[in-house]
Each structure stands twice: as structure tokens, then as C-alpha cells.
Amino acid sequence: MAMFLQQLVTGLSIGSVYALLAVGYALIYSIFDFTNFAFGALMMIGTYAAFFSISLVNFPLFAAVVLAMAVTAVASVLVELVAYRTMRAKKASRLYLMITAMGVNIFLQNLAIQLIGGGVKAFPSDWAKETMTLGHITVPRSDVLAAVASCLMLVCLWLFLYKTRLGLGIRASAYDTRTAGLMGLNVNMISLLVFAISGITAGLAGVFYGMKYTVYPAMGSVSNKAFIAAVIGGLGSLPGAVIGGVLLGLLETLVSSYVSTTFRDLFSYSALIVVLLFMPNGLLGKNAQDKL
């Protein structure tokens, strides 16, 4: 029983990382109807910002996490301004936006390899490596921090979207960007805000993932799992993204513990196929006009 509870805590930890990334996918899809596949590279940028701020400048962990979120938010906004907005202004197909996102992802990863090297590095935080004992369960501090901080971030995001005027503007744009613009909303400002928020979630997720595992240029490949979580939950649904992320994290952890780590990805993609076969819109999927 103790082992099961420990795996449950671990699953919630990695699931919270998936949930943060999946929420970023859902936000952008809700507004622009395309998937931002550059998320993995943005996550990597935030992780390296925290890594170097601790190892070179001796930042405390909390300050490094805040810096990572800020750097990733700026990087996400720059990608929107340089790549996506230009193409949207030219009425480019959403397919080409996704292809561009893949190109940005590959470019940033290879740029990081050239500038930093492709080696794997341990996250430089002794605090995160220490463990905590909760009854008969021993878990790394990083797992507890990831779960708690992710929950706080998701609650703050929900309050922002549903209790503020800016959040109302984002939700209005999710229904119909063109109509929202005709009603006086600054759609360009909304897009910057959405990309900044998604960057913040990617940066936070990246730091937690780096704490739990390692830091390397291709670490953003974990965003593929977050995309699976977003699709399982219902692409475009924020609650669905959170539920999908947590469920996928729990599934992978339990499969790794009780079956084999070699079957972890097999079960993840199988879960995606099964959900789409019986619920093509995901667990909480709705009509295209009823997002967020």
C-alpha cells in the first residue's frame, strides 16, 4: 500500500507538469485553432534560464523559477510576433502555422545545441534533491513542490480567466476572434497575453521537469505527452487539459512501477487512441464554438 501511495504522489507530480503544458496548448488552440508545437523549445529555454541563473549567478531556487517563467513568457511573445502574427496577417492556413511551429521548435533546439552543447546536466539545486517523509512515503521535495506550485498556478489562471475583464476578453476571443474584434476587443493584445501566459506555464513546467530528471536541449520532447494529455482531455478545454495531464501522469507512473518502463509510452499512446475512438472530442471535448 505504501508503494502504491508513493507512486500516486509521483504520478500527481509528473501529471501536474503535463497539465501545465497541456493548459498552454489548450489556451492557444482555443483562440487561434492551431497547436503551438514550439512549446517544447520554449520549455527548454525556461529550464536553461533557471539552470544558469543558479549555477552561474547563484540565484535562490524561487528567484530562478520566477526568472524562468519571465524568460519563457518573453520568448513565447517573440515567437508570436515574429512568426505567427506575420502569417496570420497574410491569412495563412492553420496547417502552415503548425508547420511553422514545428520549424521554430527544431530551430531553437538546434541553436541550443550549438550554443550550449548537447550534454545532459543535473539541475543545480540541492534543495530539490532532498526527500521528504510523509508517513511511510518518501518523496523528493521537487515532486511535492511541482504538485503544489502547479495547482496554485492553475487556480490563479482560472481566477484570472473567469474573474477579470482581461480573462473575459480571452474567453470572448475563444468563441470568435473576428466578432470579438468587431466588438472593440484588441485581438492583438489578447494574443500577446495568451502567448505570455502559455509561456509562463511552459517555463514553470520546464523547471519542475528539469528538477525531477535532467536538463538537455531535447528535453522539450516531453511536450508531446502534454499534447496527448490535451487531446485526451479535449483540445481547447482548460479543465480537460488539467484532467488529461493528471490522468496521463498517473497512468505512466503506475505502468512503470507495476508493468515495465518500456511499456510506458505504449500505454500512453494507446490511451489516446482508445479515448479518440469512443470520444472523438476528448473527455471534456465540446463543440468548436464552446471552448475554454
Rosetta silent file (secondary structure, phi, psi, omega in degrees, C-alpha in Angstrom):
SEQUENCE: MAMFLQQLVTGLSIGSVYALLAVGYALIYSIFDFTNFAFGALMMIGTYAAFFSISLVNFPLFAAVVLAMAVTAVASVLVELVAYRTMRAKKASRLYLMITAMGVNIFLQNLAIQLIGGGVKAFPSDWAKETMTLGHITVPRSDVLAAVASCLMLVCLWLFLYKTRLGLGIRASAYDTRTAGLMGLNVNMISLLVFAISGITAGLAGVFYGMKYTVYPAMGSVSNKAFIAAVIGGLGSLPGAVIGGVLLGLLETLVSSYVSTTFRDLFSYSALIVVLLFMPNGLLGKNAQDKL
SCORE:     score description
SCORE:     0.000 S_00000001
   1 L     0.000  -40.114  179.600    0.000    0.000    0.000 S_00000001
   2 H   -62.482  -40.009  179.035    2.850    2.374    0.851 S_00000001
   3 H   -63.898  -41.117  179.595    4.417    1.757   -2.558 S_00000001
   4 H   -62.308  -43.676  179.904    1.109    2.489   -4.283 S_00000001
   5 H   -65.044  -37.687  178.630    0.716    5.756   -2.381 S_00000001
   6 H   -65.759  -41.976  177.351    4.278    6.759   -3.223 S_00000001
   7 H   -66.468  -31.306  177.859    3.686    6.073   -6.911 S_00000001
   8 H   -64.966  -42.828  178.152    0.456    8.042   -6.644 S_00000001
   9 H   -64.513  -42.892  178.436    2.350   11.092   -5.373 S_00000001
  10 H   -62.916  -41.978  178.764    4.939   10.695   -8.135 S_00000001
  11 H   -63.672  -39.143  177.113    2.191   10.379  -10.738 S_00000001
  12 H   -65.454  -34.889  179.650    0.499   13.536   -9.486 S_00000001
  13 H   -65.038  -54.722 -179.916    3.827   15.345   -9.701 S_00000001
  14 H   -68.191  -31.253  176.921    4.579   14.458  -13.320 S_00000001
  15 H   -65.419  -33.837  178.136    0.892   14.821  -14.139 S_00000001
  16 H   -67.642  -34.147  175.582    0.955   18.390  -12.868 S_00000001
  17 H   -65.614  -45.770  176.596    3.830   19.138  -15.270 S_00000001
  18 H   -59.505  -40.042 -177.608    1.823   17.644  -18.137 S_00000001
  19 H   -63.631  -41.650  179.215   -1.203   19.672  -17.015 S_00000001
  20 H   -60.659  -46.295  179.637    0.715   22.960  -17.124 S_00000001
  21 H   -67.633  -40.335 -179.172    1.914   22.289  -20.661 S_00000001
  22 H   -64.305  -35.275  176.794   -1.480   20.973  -21.771 S_00000001
  23 H   -63.095  -40.157  176.752   -3.161   24.145  -20.498 S_00000001
  24 H   -62.006  -42.211  175.249   -0.808   26.177  -22.693 S_00000001
  25 H   -59.271  -46.225 -175.731   -1.760   24.048  -25.686 S_00000001
  26 H   -64.526  -39.914 -179.484   -5.464   24.463  -24.867 S_00000001
  27 H   -60.051  -51.059 -176.379   -5.239   28.251  -24.489 S_00000001
  28 H   -68.666  -39.299  178.071   -3.640   28.834  -27.865 S_00000001
  29 H   -63.426  -37.001 -178.629   -5.841   26.293  -29.626 S_00000001
  30 H   -62.728  -36.663 -177.114   -8.949   27.928  -28.158 S_00000001
  31 H   -86.748  -46.303 -168.570   -8.065   31.315  -29.633 S_00000001
  32 H  -112.109   -1.970  177.547   -6.284   30.500  -32.877 S_00000001
  33 L    57.939   33.259  171.185   -7.344   26.915  -33.698 S_00000001
  34 L  -143.040  158.267 -176.360   -3.799   25.670  -34.183 S_00000001
  35 L   -98.052  125.333 -177.705   -1.391   23.731  -31.999 S_00000001
  36 L   -83.810   87.402 -177.570    1.768   25.512  -30.901 S_00000001
  37 L   -75.339    2.914  174.075    4.322   22.738  -31.371 S_00000001
  38 L   -83.229    2.020 -176.999    7.111   25.166  -30.393 S_00000001
  39 H   -57.648  -39.236 -178.073    6.133   24.576  -26.762 S_00000001
  40 H   -61.382  -43.464  179.524    8.911   22.065  -26.196 S_00000001
  41 H   -67.771  -37.459  178.038   11.646   24.506  -27.189 S_00000001
  42 H   -64.514  -41.112  176.436   10.097   27.265  -25.063 S_00000001
  43 H   -59.786  -42.789  179.265   10.030   24.910  -22.096 S_00000001
  44 H   -63.025  -41.116  179.816   13.710   24.137  -22.685 S_00000001
  45 H   -61.158  -45.488  178.910   14.598   27.851  -22.799 S_00000001
  46 H   -62.321  -39.816 -179.722   12.942   28.468  -19.446 S_00000001
  47 H   -64.253  -43.122  178.620   14.699   25.498  -17.876 S_00000001
  48 H   -67.905  -31.542  175.876   18.108   26.688  -19.032 S_00000001
  49 H   -61.514  -44.375  177.302   17.338   30.198  -17.747 S_00000001
  50 H   -67.436  -41.286 -178.276   16.791   28.723  -14.278 S_00000001
  51 H   -58.813  -50.550 -176.766   19.782   26.396  -14.649 S_00000001
  52 H   -74.649  -29.712  178.011   22.279   29.131  -15.475 S_00000001
  53 H   -66.840  -30.430  177.921   20.839   31.630  -13.005 S_00000001
  54 H   -82.829  -46.379 -172.796   21.529   29.119  -10.190 S_00000001
  55 H   -76.362  -31.864 -176.188   24.828   27.680  -11.426 S_00000001
  56 L  -101.362  -38.843 -174.893   26.436   30.932  -12.642 S_00000001
  57 L  -105.399   -6.526  178.671   24.776   33.739  -10.660 S_00000001
  58 L    62.685   39.373  175.158   23.880   31.708   -7.559 S_00000001
  59 L   -65.983  146.563  168.665   20.213   32.674   -7.619 S_00000001
  60 L   -68.569  160.077 -173.827   17.987   31.103   -4.957 S_00000001
  61 H   -58.519  -44.872 -177.792   15.580   28.498   -6.310 S_00000001
  62 H   -60.915  -44.416  179.252   12.482   30.680   -6.031 S_00000001
  63 H   -63.772  -37.094  179.029   14.114   33.548   -7.919 S_00000001
  64 H   -65.580  -38.321  178.136   15.314   31.121  -10.599 S_00000001
  65 H   -65.021  -43.392  178.506   11.772   29.792  -11.078 S_00000001
  66 H   -62.682  -43.469  177.889   10.391   33.321  -11.449 S_00000001
  67 H   -60.857  -42.601  179.704   13.160   34.178  -13.927 S_00000001
  68 H   -59.796  -43.817  179.247   12.402   31.035  -15.945 S_00000001
  69 H   -64.627  -40.200 -179.367    8.723   31.987  -16.227 S_00000001
  70 H   -66.782  -44.941 -179.513    9.602   35.551  -17.256 S_00000001
  71 H   -63.449  -42.763 -179.083   12.157   34.460  -19.878 S_00000001
  72 H   -68.645  -35.880  176.517    9.798   31.882  -21.367 S_00000001
  73 H   -61.974  -44.399  178.802    6.933   34.394  -21.469 S_00000001
  74 H   -64.551  -43.910  179.484    9.126   36.827  -23.413 S_00000001
  75 H   -61.987  -40.661  179.788   10.345   34.081  -25.756 S_00000001
  76 H   -64.485  -41.683  178.185    6.765   32.954  -26.395 S_00000001
  77 H   -64.758  -39.645  178.902    5.656   36.512  -27.198 S_00000001
  78 H   -63.980  -40.636  176.918    8.607   36.943  -29.580 S_00000001
  79 H   -61.762  -41.181  177.710    7.665   33.745  -31.422 S_00000001
  80 H   -62.220  -45.302 -176.690    4.114   35.072  -31.754 S_00000001
  81 H   -69.796  -43.042 -173.745    5.276   38.451  -33.071 S_00000001
  82 H   -79.810  -41.782 -172.893    7.964   37.193  -35.454 S_00000001
  83 H  -102.344  -61.634 -167.930    6.382   34.004  -36.794 S_00000001
  84 H   -73.362  -43.712 -176.281    2.688   33.522  -36.122 S_00000001
  85 H   -64.109  -39.656  178.231    1.313   37.064  -36.329 S_00000001
  86 H   -59.272  -42.280 -179.042    3.002   37.693  -39.662 S_00000001
  87 H   -72.270  -37.493  178.331    1.443   34.554  -41.102 S_00000001
  88 H   -65.531  -35.590  178.270   -1.991   35.285  -39.638 S_00000001
  89 H   -63.998  -27.338  178.700   -1.890   38.751  -41.179 S_00000001
  90 L   -94.427   12.617  177.601   -1.387   37.077  -44.550 S_00000001
  91 L    58.919   37.889  179.905   -4.352   34.736  -43.902 S_00000001
  92 L   -68.192  149.086  177.139   -2.104   31.693  -43.859 S_00000001
  93 L   -62.771  148.406  178.318   -3.715   28.312  -43.349 S_00000001
  94 H   -62.837  -27.056  176.739   -3.656   26.929  -39.812 S_00000001
  95 H   -61.416  -42.626 -179.793   -1.787   23.940  -41.204 S_00000001
  96 H   -70.277  -28.575  174.145    1.096   26.226  -42.173 S_00000001
  97 H   -64.229  -41.892  178.655    1.032   27.793  -38.709 S_00000001
  98 H   -67.509  -37.889  177.143    1.565   24.352  -37.191 S_00000001
  99 H   -64.466  -39.966  176.379    4.347   23.600  -39.678 S_00000001
 100 H   -61.939  -41.261  178.623    5.959   26.899  -38.720 S_00000001
 101 H   -60.554  -41.322  177.384    5.674   25.960  -35.044 S_00000001
 102 H   -63.136  -41.024  178.714    7.490   22.691  -35.744 S_00000001
 103 H   -63.301  -42.399  177.529   10.200   24.627  -37.589 S_00000001
 104 H   -61.649  -41.517  179.874   10.614   27.063  -34.683 S_00000001
 105 H   -61.072  -47.645 -179.534   10.883   24.124  -32.293 S_00000001
 106 H   -65.645  -41.687 -179.250   13.609   22.412  -34.345 S_00000001
 107 H   -61.385  -47.670 -177.367   15.478   25.699  -34.885 S_00000001
 108 H   -66.811  -38.074  177.721   15.560   26.604  -31.184 S_00000001
 109 H   -63.799  -45.190 -179.763   16.626   23.119  -30.129 S_00000001
 110 H   -70.119  -32.542  175.281   19.499   23.047  -32.615 S_00000001
 111 H   -63.866  -40.978  178.004   20.503   26.597  -31.686 S_00000001
 112 H   -63.527  -39.110  178.990   20.722   25.489  -28.052 S_00000001
 113 H   -63.128  -41.531 -179.756   22.903   22.526  -29.041 S_00000001
 114 H   -68.535  -37.489 -175.793   25.286   24.820  -30.925 S_00000001
 115 H   -84.537  -36.141 -172.118   25.480   27.402  -28.137 S_00000001
 116 H  -111.139  -29.647 -173.424   25.393   25.170  -25.061 S_00000001
 117 L   102.179  159.191 -175.539   26.152   21.672  -26.270 S_00000001
 118 L   -94.120    7.866 -177.248   24.003   18.576  -26.286 S_00000001
 119 L   -68.372  156.366  178.242   25.183   17.157  -22.979 S_00000001
 120 L   -92.288  131.711 -177.516   22.863   16.156  -20.156 S_00000001
 121 E  -125.098  145.242  175.078   23.192   18.203  -16.961 S_00000001
 122 L   -80.601  142.809  179.401   21.760   17.757  -13.477 S_00000001
 123 L   -67.089  127.666 -170.661   19.619   20.597  -12.182 S_00000001
 124 L   -83.073   63.640  178.504   21.835   22.578   -9.744 S_00000001
 125 L  -138.628  109.106  178.719   19.592   22.658   -6.676 S_00000001
 126 H   -66.768  -33.920 -179.634   20.449   20.682   -3.549 S_00000001
 127 H   -59.691  -43.803 -176.680   17.110   21.648   -2.002 S_00000001
 128 H   -68.019  -25.210 -177.235   15.182   19.978   -4.819 S_00000001
 129 H   -80.505  -19.234 -178.079   17.196   16.757   -4.471 S_00000001
 130 L   -70.807  158.886 -177.685   16.335   16.243   -0.813 S_00000001
 131 E  -111.478  160.619  176.874   13.466   13.966    0.173 S_00000001
 132 E  -122.957  144.802  178.317   10.504   14.323    2.495 S_00000001
 133 E  -108.703  118.950  177.901    8.907   11.610    4.604 S_00000001
 134 E  -117.308   92.933 -174.719    5.119   11.628    4.780 S_00000001
 135 L    69.234 -119.866  178.112    4.158    8.709    6.977 S_00000001
 136 L   -97.155   10.266 -176.076    5.517    5.636    5.191 S_00000001
 137 E  -108.445  132.228  175.970    6.032    7.543    1.945 S_00000001
 138 E  -116.536  119.831 -177.548    9.338    9.100    0.913 S_00000001
 139 E  -132.974  148.935  175.737    9.178   11.551   -1.965 S_00000001
 140 E   -64.183  146.966  176.225   11.604   14.131   -3.388 S_00000001
 141 H   -58.402  -34.170 -178.244   10.927   17.713   -2.427 S_00000001
 142 H   -61.735  -34.598  178.969   10.811   18.559   -6.117 S_00000001
 143 H   -66.486  -44.638  179.349    7.754   16.308   -6.569 S_00000001
 144 H   -65.397  -43.263  179.810    5.867   17.997   -3.747 S_00000001
 145 H   -62.529  -41.904 -179.718    6.902   21.445   -4.971 S_00000001
 146 H   -61.741  -45.475 -178.519    5.835   20.624   -8.532 S_00000001
 147 H   -65.087  -46.136 -177.165    2.399   19.413   -7.447 S_00000001
 148 H   -67.757  -49.260 -177.990    1.724   22.344   -5.091 S_00000001
 149 H   -64.360  -37.343  178.720    3.078   25.078   -7.356 S_00000001
 150 H   -65.267  -42.134  177.900    1.270   23.675  -10.391 S_00000001
 151 H   -61.832  -43.856  178.623   -2.029   23.603   -8.514 S_00000001
 152 H   -62.068  -42.655  179.277   -1.520   27.211   -7.394 S_00000001
 153 H   -62.364  -42.846 -178.365   -0.675   28.275  -10.937 S_00000001
 154 H   -68.769  -36.775  176.394   -3.749   26.561  -12.365 S_00000001
 155 H   -65.675  -44.462  178.170   -6.017   28.093   -9.702 S_00000001
 156 H   -61.042  -39.824  179.013   -4.577   31.562  -10.387 S_00000001
 157 H   -64.858  -42.000  178.401   -5.112   31.044  -14.107 S_00000001
 158 H   -62.705  -43.737  178.910   -8.729   30.001  -13.543 S_00000001
 159 H   -62.865  -39.298  179.541   -9.365   33.064  -11.367 S_00000001
 160 H   -64.929  -43.858 -176.030   -7.773   35.287  -13.994 S_00000001
 161 H   -71.370  -33.608 -171.874   -9.836   33.858  -16.839 S_00000001
 162 H  -108.806   -4.644 -177.855  -13.182   33.831  -15.036 S_00000001
 163 H  -125.879    5.794  179.669  -12.933   36.738  -12.587 S_00000001
 164 L  -127.722  161.054  179.304  -11.211   39.547  -14.517 S_00000001
 165 H   -67.919  -37.865  177.253  -12.070   41.702  -17.515 S_00000001
 166 H   -63.948  -40.002  176.718   -8.962   40.563  -19.378 S_00000001
 167 H   -62.429  -38.325  176.694   -9.963   36.973  -18.759 S_00000001
 168 H   -62.545  -39.298  177.569  -13.398   37.761  -20.132 S_00000001
 169 H   -63.651  -39.338  177.648  -11.743   39.159  -23.237 S_00000001
 170 H   -64.241  -44.140 -179.227   -9.746   35.948  -23.702 S_00000001
 171 H   -67.312  -34.861  176.515  -12.869   33.814  -23.324 S_00000001
 172 H   -65.802  -40.159  178.503  -14.756   36.027  -25.768 S_00000001
 173 H   -66.666  -29.048  179.009  -11.942   35.650  -28.296 S_00000001
 174 H   -66.560  -30.451  177.817  -12.096   31.890  -27.826 S_00000001
 175 H   -73.016  -48.788 -178.253  -15.678   31.903  -29.117 S_00000001
 176 L  -162.703  107.274 -177.453  -14.982   34.044  -32.176 S_00000001
 177 H   -63.033  -41.864 -177.615  -11.871   36.149  -32.699 S_00000001
 178 H   -64.145  -46.902  179.868  -13.370   38.144  -35.578 S_00000001
 179 H   -65.181  -38.542  178.064  -16.548   39.029  -33.701 S_00000001
 180 H   -60.799  -39.157  176.799  -14.562   39.911  -30.572 S_00000001
 181 H   -65.039  -39.715  178.756  -12.523   42.355  -32.658 S_00000001
 182 H   -66.647  -26.602  179.632  -15.681   43.922  -34.090 S_00000001
 183 L   -84.375    3.834  174.469  -16.987   44.380  -30.545 S_00000001
 184 L   105.097   -0.501  178.567  -13.965   46.516  -29.659 S_00000001
 185 L   -75.731  139.850  175.576  -11.533   43.977  -28.213 S_00000001
 186 L   -82.842   94.562 -174.074   -7.886   44.436  -29.130 S_00000001
 187 H   -64.631  -34.127  178.505   -7.276   40.975  -30.531 S_00000001
 188 H   -64.241  -39.634  177.180   -3.552   41.599  -30.993 S_00000001
 189 H   -67.059  -38.938  177.658   -3.216   42.457  -27.308 S_00000001
 190 H   -61.525  -41.199 -178.852   -5.236   39.367  -26.389 S_00000001
 191 H   -64.617  -41.072  177.305   -2.899   37.220  -28.487 S_00000001
 192 H   -62.127  -41.399 -179.731    0.180   38.637  -26.736 S_00000001
 193 H   -64.243  -43.910 -179.093   -1.425   37.979  -23.370 S_00000001
 194 H   -64.467  -43.055  179.730   -2.345   34.397  -24.275 S_00000001
 195 H   -68.195  -34.379  176.672    1.143   33.620  -25.570 S_00000001
 196 H   -65.312  -44.072  179.162    2.705   35.179  -22.471 S_00000001
 197 H   -62.795  -45.311  179.833    0.511   33.053  -20.189 S_00000001
 198 H   -63.812  -34.362  176.025    1.271   29.897  -22.141 S_00000001
 199 H   -65.451  -39.330  178.091    4.973   30.761  -21.942 S_00000001
 200 H   -61.450  -45.152  179.553    4.737   31.135  -18.176 S_00000001
 201 H   -65.079  -37.365  178.719    3.155   27.697  -17.815 S_00000001
 202 H   -66.445  -41.001  179.373    5.805   26.183  -20.117 S_00000001
 203 H   -64.023  -43.779  179.229    8.630   27.776  -18.120 S_00000001
 204 H   -64.056  -44.057  178.667    7.259   26.550  -14.803 S_00000001
 205 H   -62.492  -39.693 -179.416    6.728   23.050  -16.177 S_00000001
 206 H   -63.057  -42.149  179.354   10.249   23.011  -17.611 S_00000001
 207 H   -62.562  -44.722 -179.573   11.885   23.875  -14.288 S_00000001
 208 H   -65.535  -38.896  179.066    9.989   21.118  -12.478 S_00000001
 209 H   -66.566  -40.527  177.293   10.803   18.607  -15.201 S_00000001
 210 H   -64.300  -37.293  176.676   14.479   19.578  -15.049 S_00000001
 211 H   -62.428  -44.479 -174.385   14.469   19.172  -11.266 S_00000001
 212 H   -74.264  -35.440 -177.141   12.960   15.709  -11.476 S_00000001
 213 L  -118.296 -111.384  179.951   15.089   14.460  -14.369 S_00000001
 214 L  -142.664  173.678 -179.263   17.868   16.343  -16.174 S_00000001
 215 E  -113.796  125.901  178.691   18.422   19.406  -18.349 S_00000001
 216 L  -160.000  158.083 -172.839   19.335   18.995  -22.025 S_00000001
 217 H   -58.623  -32.211 -176.896   18.377   20.695  -25.338 S_00000001
 218 H   -92.603   13.075 -177.509   15.939   17.974  -26.444 S_00000001
 219 H   -64.131  -19.759 -179.595   14.093   17.838  -23.111 S_00000001
 220 H   -66.951   -7.023  178.264   11.148   19.614  -24.737 S_00000001
 221 H   -62.628  -18.372  177.466   10.126   16.323  -26.325 S_00000001
 222 H   -65.265  -18.376  178.492    8.075   15.759  -23.171 S_00000001
 223 H   -64.324  -20.563  174.468    5.650   18.324  -24.576 S_00000001
 224 H   -61.897  -37.965  177.401    4.433   15.536  -26.878 S_00000001
 225 H   -66.723  -38.151  177.991    2.998   13.860  -23.783 S_00000001
 226 H   -64.078  -35.584  176.581    1.357   17.133  -22.803 S_00000001
 227 H   -65.059  -41.060  175.457   -0.226   17.290  -26.246 S_00000001
 228 H   -58.615  -43.966 -179.963   -1.581   13.776  -25.704 S_00000001
 229 H   -61.901  -41.508 -179.783   -2.986   14.948  -22.360 S_00000001
 230 H   -64.903  -39.194  179.682   -4.616   17.973  -24.002 S_00000001
 231 H   -70.396  -41.669  178.719   -6.229   15.795  -26.687 S_00000001
 232 H   -61.647  -43.181  179.956   -7.416   13.217  -24.159 S_00000001
 233 H   -71.706  -25.515 -176.734   -8.977   15.934  -22.020 S_00000001
 234 L   118.522   96.436 -173.684  -10.490   17.693  -25.020 S_00000001
 235 L   -58.424  122.062 -176.733   -8.299   20.043  -27.049 S_00000001
 236 L   105.712   -7.537  179.532   -9.403   23.585  -26.285 S_00000001
 237 L  -106.766  119.550  179.401  -10.796   22.775  -22.826 S_00000001
 238 H   -66.923  -47.108  175.826   -8.774   24.029  -19.859 S_00000001
 239 H   -60.020  -37.513  178.168  -10.395   21.685  -17.298 S_00000001
 240 H   -63.856  -38.093  178.709   -9.925   18.854  -19.788 S_00000001
 241 H   -62.814  -42.450  179.291   -6.235   19.729  -20.150 S_00000001
 242 H   -65.315  -47.518 -179.535   -5.741   19.533  -16.385 S_00000001
 243 H   -63.421  -44.231  178.919   -7.643   16.255  -16.058 S_00000001
 244 H   -61.284  -41.202  179.293   -5.867   14.752  -19.060 S_00000001
 245 H   -63.725  -45.790 -179.408   -2.453   15.747  -17.688 S_00000001
 246 H   -65.329  -44.814 -179.889   -3.091   14.263  -14.248 S_00000001
 247 H   -62.191  -41.167 -179.231   -4.575   11.048  -15.667 S_00000001
 248 H   -67.883  -39.684  177.685   -1.666   10.579  -18.059 S_00000001
 249 H   -62.177  -43.051  178.268    0.883   11.184  -15.305 S_00000001
 250 H   -65.389  -42.969 -179.911   -0.791    8.630  -13.061 S_00000001
 251 H   -60.115  -47.542 -177.971   -1.097    6.108  -15.890 S_00000001
 252 H   -64.091  -41.335 -178.551    2.584    6.363  -16.834 S_00000001
 253 H   -66.380  -43.872 -179.274    3.784    6.119  -13.254 S_00000001
 254 H   -67.781  -38.874  177.486    1.655    3.088  -12.416 S_00000001
 255 H   -64.475  -43.081  179.651    2.602    1.319  -15.652 S_00000001
 256 H   -61.607  -35.559 -175.544    6.304    1.988  -14.992 S_00000001
 257 H   -81.349  -42.700 -170.547    6.003    0.609  -11.457 S_00000001
 258 H  -104.863  -12.257  178.325    3.763   -2.412  -11.933 S_00000001
 259 L  -117.335  -83.625  177.330    4.376   -3.399  -15.569 S_00000001
 260 L  -172.228  146.315  178.167    7.580   -2.050  -17.107 S_00000001
 261 H   -65.009  -25.623 -179.518    9.084    1.300  -18.050 S_00000001
 262 H   -69.055  -19.030 -179.315    9.453    0.007  -21.611 S_00000001
 263 H   -98.545    1.344 -175.077    5.655   -0.129  -21.928 S_00000001
 264 H   -59.463  -52.569 -178.799    5.055    3.377  -20.558 S_00000001
 265 H   -66.676  -34.137  178.546    4.835    5.164  -23.916 S_00000001
 266 H   -59.707  -44.745  179.412    2.870    2.274  -25.417 S_00000001
 267 H   -67.244  -36.690 -178.837    0.161    2.700  -22.783 S_00000001
 268 H   -62.863  -49.557 -178.857    0.159    6.494  -23.209 S_00000001
 269 H   -72.115  -30.118  175.705   -0.447    6.389  -26.947 S_00000001
 270 H   -65.838  -39.458  177.796   -2.883    3.503  -26.566 S_00000001
 271 H   -61.635  -40.344  177.788   -4.905    5.595  -24.118 S_00000001
 272 H   -60.584  -46.183 -178.577   -5.003    8.390  -26.705 S_00000001
 273 H   -64.076  -44.109 -178.366   -6.279    6.027  -29.396 S_00000001
 274 H   -63.140  -45.471 -179.890   -8.918    4.471  -27.142 S_00000001
 275 H   -61.826  -43.830 -178.302  -10.253    7.842  -25.978 S_00000001
 276 H   -69.635  -29.960  177.640  -10.449    9.184  -29.541 S_00000001
 277 H   -65.350  -41.100 -175.853  -12.180    6.025  -30.791 S_00000001
 278 H   -99.405  -24.595  179.581  -15.009    6.346  -28.294 S_00000001
 279 L  -137.396   81.370 -173.349  -14.913   10.102  -27.556 S_00000001
 280 L   -57.255  -24.107  178.744  -13.505   11.903  -30.616 S_00000001
 281 L   -94.760    7.977 -178.817  -13.660   15.284  -28.844 S_00000001
 282 L    87.340  177.876 -175.612  -11.871   14.027  -25.731 S_00000001
 283 L   -62.454  -43.416 -179.914  -13.174   13.546  -22.200 S_00000001
 284 L  -116.350   24.613 -178.406  -14.473   17.104  -21.857 S_00000001
 285 L   -64.543  143.042 -179.531  -14.495   17.979  -25.525 S_00000001
 286 L  -129.078 -178.724  176.307  -17.176   20.374  -26.708 S_00000001
 287 L   -63.188  157.829 -178.996  -18.275   21.915  -29.954 S_00000001
 288 L   -60.168  -22.094 -178.234  -15.777   24.151  -31.687 S_00000001
 289 L   -91.617    1.684 -176.142  -17.838   27.169  -30.670 S_00000001
 290 L  -130.086   73.968 -175.666  -17.782   26.312  -26.970 S_00000001
 291 L  -104.341  172.259  179.469  -14.172   26.377  -25.806 S_00000001
 292 L    61.617    0.000    0.000  -12.414   27.181  -22.558 S_00000001
